[in-house]
Amino acid sequence: MFSSIKKYIIGFFVLCGGLLMAFLTGKSAGKKNEKVKSVKKNIKKTKKAINTKKKKISNVKKKTYKKKNVGTKEAADYLKKFAKGKKK
């Protein structure tokens, strides 16, 4: 009778010890800082990319194109030449 109770008690402590070991030695322990660092690096990269694109867009917007004053006769001649070039 005593031996059967002994088995259950020992089994209980072994089970508790195994659960405690599994909880304390988990793979995710201490990985939080590494994940946060990688996320912060990605944020910096995207901010740099956004800033460079904004600069490029502002440079394009700053460019002014000069309109040429062309008479109607010159425009008609140009369109005729352009149309001939398209047909070929």
MOPAC internal coordinates of N, CA, C and O (Angstrom, degrees):
PM7 1SCF
backbone

  N    0.0000 0     0.00 0     0.00 0    0    0    0
  C    1.4482 1     0.00 0     0.00 0    1    0    0
  C    1.5182 1   110.67 1     0.00 0    2    1    0
  O    1.2310 1   120.76 1   136.45 1    3    2    1
  N    1.2767 1   116.15 1   -43.55 1    3    2    1
  C    1.4692 1   120.11 1  -179.85 1    5    3    2
  C    1.5192 1   111.78 1   -66.58 1    6    5    3
  O    1.2310 1   120.34 1   146.45 1    7    6    5
  N    1.2885 1   116.95 1   -33.55 1    7    6    5
  C    1.4589 1   120.76 1  -178.32 1    9    7    6
  C    1.5318 1   111.41 1   -69.58 1   10    9    7
  O    1.2310 1   119.31 1   146.14 1   11   10    9
  N    1.3267 1   118.93 1   -33.86 1   11   10    9
  C    1.4673 1   120.45 1   179.28 1   13   11   10
  C    1.5264 1   110.89 1   -70.54 1   14   13   11
  O    1.2310 1   119.65 1   143.22 1   15   14   13
  N    1.3139 1   118.28 1   -36.78 1   15   14   13
  C    1.4639 1   122.02 1   176.81 1   17   15   14
  C    1.5266 1   109.86 1   -68.78 1   18   17   15
  O    1.2310 1   121.06 1   142.27 1   19   18   17
  N    1.3218 1   115.57 1   -37.73 1   19   18   17
  C    1.4625 1   121.17 1   178.49 1   21   19   18
  C    1.5300 1   110.32 1   -59.94 1   22   21   19
  O    1.2310 1   119.78 1   139.56 1   23   22   21
  N    1.3107 1   118.02 1   -40.44 1   23   22   21
  C    1.4666 1   121.90 1   179.88 1   25   23   22
  C    1.5243 1   110.65 1   -62.92 1   26   25   23
  O    1.2310 1   120.11 1   136.36 1   27   26   25
  N    1.3108 1   117.40 1   -43.64 1   27   26   25
  C    1.4617 1   121.38 1  -179.15 1   29   27   26
  C    1.5294 1   111.96 1   -66.35 1   30   29   27
  O    1.2310 1   120.88 1   139.52 1   31   30   29
  N    1.3217 1   115.93 1   -40.48 1   31   30   29
  C    1.4726 1   120.37 1   179.62 1   33   31   30
  C    1.5270 1   110.21 1   -66.45 1   34   33   31
  O    1.2310 1   120.29 1   133.85 1   35   34   33
  N    1.3028 1   117.06 1   -46.15 1   35   34   33
  C    1.4699 1   120.81 1   179.32 1   37   35   34
  C    1.5299 1   110.02 1   -63.66 1   38   37   35
  O    1.2310 1   120.46 1   137.62 1   39   38   37
  N    1.3108 1   116.73 1   -42.38 1   39   38   37
  C    1.4640 1   121.33 1   177.96 1   41   39   38
  C    1.5168 1   112.06 1   -60.87 1   42   41   39
  O    1.2310 1   120.67 1   139.79 1   43   42   41
  N    1.3323 1   116.33 1   -40.21 1   43   42   41
  C    1.4610 1   121.03 1   178.81 1   45   43   42
  C    1.5287 1   110.99 1   -63.11 1   46   45   43
  O    1.2310 1   120.56 1   133.78 1   47   46   45
  N    1.3316 1   116.54 1   -46.22 1   47   46   45
  C    1.4638 1   119.39 1   179.85 1   49   47   46
  C    1.5293 1   112.40 1   -66.66 1   50   49   47
  O    1.2310 1   120.49 1   144.04 1   51   50   49
  N    1.3209 1   116.67 1   -35.96 1   51   50   49
  C    1.4678 1   119.95 1   177.49 1   53   51   50
  C    1.5266 1   109.87 1   -65.44 1   54   53   51
  O    1.2310 1   121.00 1   137.66 1   55   54   53
  N    1.3270 1   115.69 1   -42.34 1   55   54   53
  C    1.4624 1   120.19 1   178.91 1   57   55   54
  C    1.5244 1   110.94 1   -63.79 1   58   57   55
  O    1.2310 1   120.23 1   135.02 1   59   58   57
  N    1.3273 1   117.17 1   -44.98 1   59   58   57
  C    1.4770 1   120.80 1   178.52 1   61   59   58
  C    1.5258 1   110.46 1   -62.98 1   62   61   59
  O    1.2310 1   120.19 1   138.29 1   63   62   61
  N    1.3088 1   117.25 1   -41.71 1   63   62   61
  C    1.4626 1   120.92 1   178.91 1   65   63   62
  C    1.5210 1   111.73 1   -63.67 1   66   65   63
  O    1.2310 1   120.44 1   139.79 1   67   66   65
  N    1.3246 1   116.76 1   -40.21 1   67   66   65
  C    1.4717 1   120.96 1   178.49 1   69   67   66
  C    1.5164 1   111.77 1   -64.90 1   70   69   67
  O    1.2310 1   121.01 1   136.95 1   71   70   69
  N    1.3198 1   115.68 1   -43.05 1   71   70   69
  C    1.4711 1   119.46 1   177.75 1   73   71   70
  C    1.5251 1   111.46 1   -64.37 1   74   73   71
  O    1.2310 1   120.62 1   138.87 1   75   74   73
  N    1.3119 1   116.41 1   -41.13 1   75   74   73
  C    1.4576 1   120.77 1   178.75 1   77   75   74
  C    1.5209 1   111.33 1   -63.76 1   78   77   75
  O    1.2310 1   120.37 1   137.34 1   79   78   77
  N    1.3245 1   116.90 1   -42.66 1   79   78   77
  C    1.4759 1   121.16 1   178.10 1   81   79   78
  C    1.5261 1   110.63 1   -63.65 1   82   81   79
  O    1.2310 1   120.42 1   136.67 1   83   82   81
  N    1.3264 1   116.80 1   -43.33 1   83   82   81
  C    1.4619 1   120.79 1  -179.24 1   85   83   82
  C    1.5244 1   110.76 1   -64.18 1   86   85   83
  O    1.2310 1   120.69 1   141.86 1   87   86   85
  N    1.3156 1   116.28 1   -38.14 1   87   86   85
  C    1.4688 1   120.29 1  -179.64 1   89   87   86
  C    1.5246 1   111.60 1   -69.20 1   90   89   87
  O    1.2310 1   119.94 1   138.50 1   91   90   89
  N    1.3148 1   117.72 1   -41.50 1   91   90   89
  C    1.4639 1   120.88 1  -175.54 1   93   91   90
  C    1.5294 1   113.43 1   -78.84 1   94   93   91
  O    1.2310 1   119.87 1   154.11 1   95   94   93
  N    1.3172 1   117.86 1   -25.89 1   95   94   93
  C    1.4583 1   120.07 1  -176.64 1   97   95   94
  C    1.5304 1   112.12 1  -108.46 1   98   97   95
  O    1.2310 1   120.19 1  -147.66 1   99   98   97
  N    1.3032 1   117.24 1    32.34 1   99   98   97
  C    1.4642 1   120.90 1  -179.54 1  101   99   98
  C    1.5137 1   111.33 1   -66.67 1  102  101   99
  O    1.2310 1   120.20 1   -27.03 1  103  102  101
  N    1.3484 1   117.23 1   152.97 1  103  102  101
  C    1.4681 1   122.19 1  -178.25 1  105  103  102
  C    1.5195 1   111.82 1   -69.38 1  106  105  103
  O    1.2310 1   120.03 1   151.71 1  107  106  105
  N    1.3043 1   117.55 1   -28.29 1  107  106  105
  C    1.4596 1   119.51 1  -176.71 1  109  107  106
  C    1.5254 1   112.78 1   -78.11 1  110  109  107
  O    1.2310 1   119.82 1   172.24 1  111  110  109
  N    1.2966 1   117.95 1    -7.76 1  111  110  109
  C    1.4606 1   120.76 1  -178.77 1  113  111  110
  C    1.5280 1   110.09 1   -68.11 1  114  113  111
  O    1.2310 1   120.04 1   -57.73 1  115  114  113
  N    1.3203 1   117.53 1   122.27 1  115  114  113
  C    1.4589 1   122.13 1   177.42 1  117  115  114
  C    1.5086 1   114.27 1    84.31 1  118  117  115
  O    1.2310 1   118.66 1  -176.85 1  119  118  117
  N    1.3072 1   120.17 1     3.15 1  119  118  117
  C    1.4632 1   122.74 1  -178.63 1  121  119  118
  C    1.5294 1   111.97 1   -92.17 1  122  121  119
  O    1.2310 1   120.36 1   171.88 1  123  122  121
  N    1.3082 1   116.92 1    -8.12 1  123  122  121
  C    1.4653 1   120.34 1  -175.84 1  125  123  122
  C    1.5225 1   111.11 1   -61.85 1  126  125  123
  O    1.2310 1   119.89 1   135.80 1  127  126  125
  N    1.3293 1   117.82 1   -44.20 1  127  126  125
  C    1.4650 1   120.92 1  -178.25 1  129  127  126
  C    1.5200 1   111.15 1   -63.49 1  130  129  127
  O    1.2310 1   120.09 1   142.29 1  131  130  129
  N    1.3234 1   117.43 1   -37.71 1  131  130  129
  C    1.4604 1   120.38 1   179.36 1  133  131  130
  C    1.5219 1   110.57 1   -65.36 1  134  133  131
  O    1.2310 1   120.23 1   138.52 1  135  134  133
  N    1.3182 1   117.16 1   -41.48 1  135  134  133
  C    1.4597 1   120.89 1   178.95 1  137  135  134
  C    1.5222 1   110.70 1   -65.26 1  138  137  135
  O    1.2310 1   120.33 1   138.31 1  139  138  137
  N    1.3088 1   116.97 1   -41.69 1  139  138  137
  C    1.4599 1   121.27 1  -179.41 1  141  139  138
  C    1.5278 1   110.27 1   -64.96 1  142  141  139
  O    1.2310 1   119.78 1   140.84 1  143  142  141
  N    1.3284 1   118.03 1   -39.16 1  143  142  141
  C    1.4572 1   121.42 1   179.04 1  145  143  142
  C    1.5189 1   111.17 1   -62.54 1  146  145  143
  O    1.2310 1   120.53 1   136.54 1  147  146  145
  N    1.3238 1   116.58 1   -43.46 1  147  146  145
  C    1.4592 1   119.39 1  -179.21 1  149  147  146
  C    1.5269 1   110.94 1   -66.71 1  150  149  147
  O    1.2310 1   120.35 1   143.56 1  151  150  149
  N    1.3190 1   116.94 1   -36.44 1  151  150  149
  C    1.4656 1   119.97 1   178.15 1  153  151  150
  C    1.5300 1   110.06 1   -67.08 1  154  153  151
  O    1.2310 1   120.23 1   139.17 1  155  154  153
  N    1.3181 1   117.16 1   -40.83 1  155  154  153
  C    1.4617 1   120.56 1   179.43 1  157  155  154
  C    1.5279 1   110.99 1   -64.53 1  158  157  155
  O    1.2310 1   119.90 1   141.84 1  159  158  157
  N    1.3341 1   117.80 1   -38.16 1  159  158  157
  C    1.4614 1   121.17 1   177.49 1  161  159  158
  C    1.5218 1   110.41 1   -63.45 1  162  161  159
  O    1.2310 1   120.63 1   137.74 1  163  162  161
  N    1.3264 1   116.39 1   -42.26 1  163  162  161
  C    1.4584 1   119.91 1   179.17 1  165  163  162
  C    1.5258 1   111.43 1   -64.63 1  166  165  163
  O    1.2310 1   120.25 1   143.16 1  167  166  165
  N    1.3165 1   117.12 1   -36.84 1  167  166  165
  C    1.4606 1   121.14 1   178.48 1  169  167  166
  C    1.5237 1   109.85 1   -64.59 1  170  169  167
  O    1.2310 1   120.28 1   136.75 1  171  170  169
  N    1.3294 1   117.08 1   -43.25 1  171  170  169
  C    1.4616 1   120.46 1   179.04 1  173  171  170
  C    1.5225 1   111.22 1   -62.15 1  174  173  171
  O    1.2310 1   120.43 1   137.64 1  175  174  173
  N    1.3360 1   116.79 1   -42.36 1  175  174  173
  C    1.4638 1   120.47 1   179.89 1  177  175  174
  C    1.5223 1   111.27 1   -62.68 1  178  177  175
  O    1.2310 1   120.59 1   137.28 1  179  178  177
  N    1.3306 1   116.48 1   -42.72 1  179  178  177
  C    1.4573 1   119.09 1  -178.77 1  181  179  178
  C    1.5253 1   111.17 1   -69.13 1  182  181  179
  O    1.2310 1   120.15 1   144.00 1  183  182  181
  N    1.3269 1   117.31 1   -36.00 1  183  182  181
  C    1.4662 1   119.60 1   177.26 1  185  183  182
  C    1.5201 1   110.82 1   -63.96 1  186  185  183
  O    1.2310 1   120.11 1   138.86 1  187  186  185
  N    1.3423 1   117.39 1   -41.14 1  187  186  185
  C    1.4560 1   120.98 1   178.20 1  189  187  186
  C    1.5194 1   110.55 1   -63.65 1  190  189  187
  O    1.2310 1   120.46 1   137.32 1  191  190  189
  N    1.3187 1   116.72 1   -42.68 1  191  190  189
  C    1.4636 1   120.75 1  -179.70 1  193  191  190
  C    1.5201 1   110.93 1   -64.29 1  194  193  191
  O    1.2310 1   120.40 1   139.19 1  195  194  193
  N    1.3167 1   116.83 1   -40.81 1  195  194  193
  C    1.4626 1   120.76 1   179.32 1  197  195  194
  C    1.5212 1   110.11 1   -65.20 1  198  197  195
  O    1.2310 1   120.24 1   137.18 1  199  198  197
  N    1.3243 1   117.14 1   -42.82 1  199  198  197
  C    1.4611 1   120.18 1  -179.74 1  201  199  198
  C    1.5206 1   111.79 1   -64.07 1  202  201  199
  O    1.2310 1   119.99 1   139.18 1  203  202  201
  N    1.3270 1   117.63 1   -40.82 1  203  202  201
  C    1.4606 1   119.99 1   179.86 1  205  203  202
  C    1.5260 1   110.29 1   -66.83 1  206  205  203
  O    1.2310 1   120.23 1   141.48 1  207  206  205
  N    1.3200 1   117.17 1   -38.52 1  207  206  205
  C    1.4646 1   119.41 1   178.11 1  209  207  206
  C    1.5190 1   111.09 1   -66.86 1  210  209  207
  O    1.2310 1   120.39 1   142.06 1  211  210  209
  N    1.3342 1   116.86 1   -37.94 1  211  210  209
  C    1.4657 1   119.83 1   177.60 1  213  211  210
  C    1.5189 1   110.60 1   -63.62 1  214  213  211
  O    1.2310 1   120.42 1   140.52 1  215  214  213
  N    1.3432 1   116.80 1   -39.48 1  215  214  213
  C    1.4585 1   120.48 1   178.59 1  217  215  214
  C    1.5173 1   110.70 1   -64.73 1  218  217  215
  O    1.2310 1   120.37 1   137.17 1  219  218  217
  N    1.3255 1   116.90 1   -42.83 1  219  218  217
  C    1.4602 1   120.39 1   178.98 1  221  219  218
  C    1.5194 1   111.15 1   -62.61 1  222  221  219
  O    1.2310 1   120.46 1   137.81 1  223  222  221
  N    1.3182 1   116.73 1   -42.19 1  223  222  221
  C    1.4585 1   120.76 1   179.46 1  225  223  222
  C    1.5162 1   110.78 1   -64.53 1  226  225  223
  O    1.2310 1   120.49 1   138.01 1  227  226  225
  N    1.3293 1   116.67 1   -41.99 1  227  226  225
  C    1.4663 1   119.34 1  -179.88 1  229  227  226
  C    1.5227 1   110.53 1   -66.64 1  230  229  227
  O    1.2310 1   119.98 1   144.65 1  231  230  229
  N    1.3407 1   117.64 1   -35.35 1  231  230  229
  C    1.4612 1   120.07 1   176.90 1  233  231  230
  C    1.5213 1   111.53 1   -65.65 1  234  233  231
  O    1.2310 1   120.42 1   141.91 1  235  234  233
  N    1.3102 1   116.79 1   -38.09 1  235  234  233
  C    1.4644 1   120.45 1   178.28 1  237  235  234
  C    1.5189 1   109.80 1   -67.17 1  238  237  235
  O    1.2310 1   120.51 1   139.56 1  239  238  237
  N    1.3176 1   116.62 1   -40.44 1  239  238  237
  C    1.4596 1   120.12 1  -179.40 1  241  239  238
  C    1.5352 1   111.44 1   -67.56 1  242  241  239
  O    1.2310 1   120.43 1   149.22 1  243  242  241
  N    1.3404 1   116.78 1   -30.78 1  243  242  241
  C    1.4609 1   120.02 1  -178.20 1  245  243  242
  C    1.5195 1   112.68 1   -71.57 1  246  245  243
  O    1.2310 1   120.59 1   154.32 1  247  246  245
  N    1.3333 1   116.47 1   -25.68 1  247  246  245
  C    1.4562 1   119.64 1  -179.00 1  249  247  246
  C    1.5273 1   109.20 1   -65.81 1  250  249  247
  O    1.2310 1   121.20 1   -46.24 1  251  250  249
  N    1.2939 1   115.31 1   133.76 1  251  250  249
  C    1.4568 1   119.88 1   176.76 1  253  251  250
  C    1.5181 1   107.99 1  -114.31 1  254  253  251
  O    1.2310 1   121.67 1   -44.46 1  255  254  253
  N    1.2687 1   114.41 1   135.54 1  255  254  253
  C    1.4489 1   119.80 1   179.39 1  257  255  254
  C    1.5221 1   108.79 1  -101.12 1  258  257  255
  O    1.2310 1   121.80 1   -48.73 1  259  258  257
  N    1.3237 1   114.17 1   131.27 1  259  258  257
  C    1.4522 1   119.13 1  -179.42 1  261  259  258
  C    1.5185 1   108.93 1   -85.25 1  262  261  259
  O    1.2310 1   121.39 1   -48.69 1  263  262  261
  N    1.2978 1   114.94 1   131.31 1  263  262  261
  C    1.4552 1   119.98 1   177.24 1  265  263  262
  C    1.5214 1   108.41 1   -89.24 1  266  265  263
  O    1.2310 1   121.95 1   -44.26 1  267  266  265
  N    1.2929 1   113.87 1   135.74 1  267  266  265
  C    1.4537 1   118.49 1   178.43 1  269  267  266
  C    1.5190 1   108.94 1   -90.25 1  270  269  267
  O    1.2310 1   121.65 1   -39.52 1  271  270  269
  N    1.2961 1   114.45 1   140.48 1  271  270  269
  C    1.4574 1   119.33 1   175.20 1  273  271  270
  C    1.5202 1   107.60 1   -86.44 1  274  273  271
  O    1.2310 1   121.32 1   -73.77 1  275  274  273
  N    1.3013 1   115.09 1   106.23 1  275  274  273
  C    1.4553 1   120.83 1  -177.44 1  277  275  274
  C    1.5182 1   108.13 1  -118.06 1  278  277  275
  O    1.2310 1   121.59 1   -43.52 1  279  278  277
  N    1.3020 1   114.56 1   136.48 1  279  278  277
  C    1.4621 1   119.27 1   178.60 1  281  279  278
  C    1.5109 1   110.98 1   -74.54 1  282  281  279
  O    1.2310 1   120.89 1   -15.19 1  283  282  281
  N    1.3097 1   115.91 1   164.81 1  283  282  281
  C    1.4666 1   120.74 1  -177.44 1  285  283  282
  C    1.5208 1   111.11 1   -66.58 1  286  285  283
  O    1.2310 1   120.51 1   146.15 1  287  286  285
  N    1.3301 1   116.63 1   -33.85 1  287  286  285
  C    1.4658 1   119.89 1  -179.38 1  289  287  286
  C    1.5377 1   110.30 1   -66.37 1  290  289  287
  O    1.2310 1   120.72 1   135.91 1  291  290  289
  N    1.3130 1   116.23 1   -44.09 1  291  290  289
  C    1.4609 1   120.60 1   178.93 1  293  291  290
  C    1.5316 1   111.10 1   -64.45 1  294  293  291
  O    1.2310 1   120.84 1   141.82 1  295  294  293
  N    1.3033 1   115.99 1   -38.18 1  295  294  293
  C    1.4603 1   120.16 1   179.52 1  297  295  294
  C    1.5230 1   110.79 1   -66.32 1  298  297  295
  O    1.2310 1   120.76 1   139.17 1  299  298  297
  N    1.3185 1   116.15 1   -40.83 1  299  298  297
  C    1.4692 1   119.92 1   179.18 1  301  299  298
  C    1.5256 1   110.48 1   -64.97 1  302  301  299
  O    1.2310 1   120.20 1   138.88 1  303  302  301
  N    1.3297 1   117.23 1   -41.12 1  303  302  301
  C    1.4677 1   120.71 1   178.20 1  305  303  302
  C    1.5311 1   110.40 1   -62.85 1  306  305  303
  O    1.2310 1   120.44 1   137.45 1  307  306  305
  N    1.3077 1   116.77 1   -42.55 1  307  306  305
  C    1.4600 1   120.47 1   179.96 1  309  307  306
  C    1.5221 1   110.82 1   -62.70 1  310  309  307
  O    1.2310 1   120.54 1   137.03 1  311  310  309
  N    1.3344 1   116.58 1   -42.97 1  311  310  309
  C    1.4625 1   120.02 1   179.78 1  313  311  310
  C    1.5181 1   111.66 1   -64.50 1  314  313  311
  O    1.2310 1   120.13 1   143.47 1  315  314  313
  N    1.3255 1   117.36 1   -36.53 1  315  314  313
  C    1.4612 1   119.85 1   177.87 1  317  315  314
  C    1.5248 1   110.42 1   -64.82 1  318  317  315
  O    1.2310 1   120.11 1   136.25 1  319  318  317
  N    1.3261 1   117.40 1   -43.75 1  319  318  317
  C    1.4615 1   121.29 1   179.06 1  321  319  318
  C    1.5267 1   110.99 1   -65.12 1  322  321  319
  O    1.2310 1   121.17 1   140.55 1  323  322  321
  N    1.3198 1   115.37 1   -39.45 1  323  322  321
  C    1.4598 1   120.56 1  -179.82 1  325  323  322
  C    1.5265 1   110.68 1   -65.25 1  326  325  323
  O    1.2310 1   120.72 1   138.33 1  327  326  325
  N    1.3376 1   116.22 1   -41.67 1  327  326  325
  C    1.4600 1   120.85 1   179.81 1  329  327  326
  C    1.5167 1   111.40 1   -65.60 1  330  329  327
  O    1.2310 1   120.08 1   143.14 1  331  330  329
  N    1.3304 1   117.46 1   -36.86 1  331  330  329
  C    1.4619 1   120.90 1   177.76 1  333  331  330
  C    1.5208 1   110.71 1   -65.92 1  334  333  331
  O    1.2310 1   120.70 1   139.66 1  335  334  333
  N    1.2970 1   116.26 1   -40.34 1  335  334  333
  C    1.4651 1   120.38 1   179.60 1  337  335  334
  C    1.5206 1   111.64 1   -65.82 1  338  337  335
  O    1.2310 1   119.18 1   148.16 1  339  338  337
  N    1.3329 1   119.17 1   -31.84 1  339  338  337
  C    1.4693 1   122.67 1  -179.64 1  341  339  338
  C    1.5193 1   111.69 1   -72.80 1  342  341  339
  O    1.2310 1   120.26 1   147.07 1  343  342  341
  N    1.3392 1   117.10 1   -32.93 1  343  342  341
  C    1.4580 1   120.55 1  -176.43 1  345  343  342
  C    1.5153 1   112.15 1   -67.40 1  346  345  343
  O    1.2310 1   119.74 1   149.76 1  347  346  345
  N    1.2884 1   118.10 1   -30.24 1  347  346  345
  C    1.4645 1   121.43 1  -177.27 1  349  347  346
  C    1.4446 1   111.18 1   -71.05 1  350  349  347
  O    1.2310 1   120.10 1   180.00 1  351  350  349

